[in-house]
Amino acid sequence: MSETYFIICADCNTVYAVDESELVEEIREHSGHTSIIVRWGEFKDVDRTEAILEKILKLRRL
């Protein structure tokens, strides 16, 4: 089972949920952007977590 990672990209105004196999490619795509990468091990509710992280991104813009 691979880990789930979230990339919170302020420049793209988006939260991306990716697994380990996609992580390197996504990091390259967001190179130079203001972003945070979060590893979310053993977390089952990926959709809820993504929504929470999107709200954090909105707070940053206030």
C-alpha positions in Angstrom: 0.0 0.0 0.0 1.5 3.3 -1.0 1.4 6.5 1.0 -1.0 9.4 0.2 0.5 12.8 -0.1 -1.1 16.2 -0.4 0.5 19.1 -2.3 -1.0 22.4 -1.3 0.1 24.8 -4.0 -0.6 28.5 -3.2 0.4 29.6 -6.8 -2.1 27.2 -8.4 -4.7 27.7 -5.6 -5.2 24.0 -5.5 -4.7 20.9 -3.3 -3.6 17.8 -5.1 -3.9 14.3 -3.5 -1.2 12.0 -5.0 0.3 8.6 -4.2 4.0 7.8 -4.0 4.2 6.9 -7.7 3.0 10.4 -8.7 4.8 12.4 -6.1 8.1 13.1 -8.0 6.2 14.2 -11.2 3.9 16.5 -9.2 6.9 18.1 -7.4 8.5 18.8 -10.7 5.3 20.4 -12.1 5.2 22.7 -9.1 8.9 23.5 -8.9 9.3 27.2 -8.1 5.8 27.5 -6.7 4.9 28.3 -3.1 3.7 24.9 -1.9 3.6 22.5 1.0 3.8 18.7 0.8 2.0 16.7 3.5 2.3 12.9 4.0 -0.9 11.5 5.3 -0.1 7.9 6.4 -2.9 5.5 7.2 -5.6 8.1 6.8 -8.8 6.7 5.3 -10.9 9.7 4.5 -8.9 11.3 1.7 -11.8 13.4 0.4 -12.5 15.0 3.8 -8.8 15.7 4.3 -8.5 17.3 0.9 -11.5 19.6 1.7 -9.8 20.6 5.0 -6.6 21.5 3.3 -8.5 23.5 0.7 -10.0 25.6 3.5 -6.5 26.2 4.9 -5.4 27.4 1.5 -8.4 29.9 1.5 -7.4 31.2 4.9 -3.9 32.0 3.5 -5.4 34.4 1.0 -7.4 36.4 3.6 
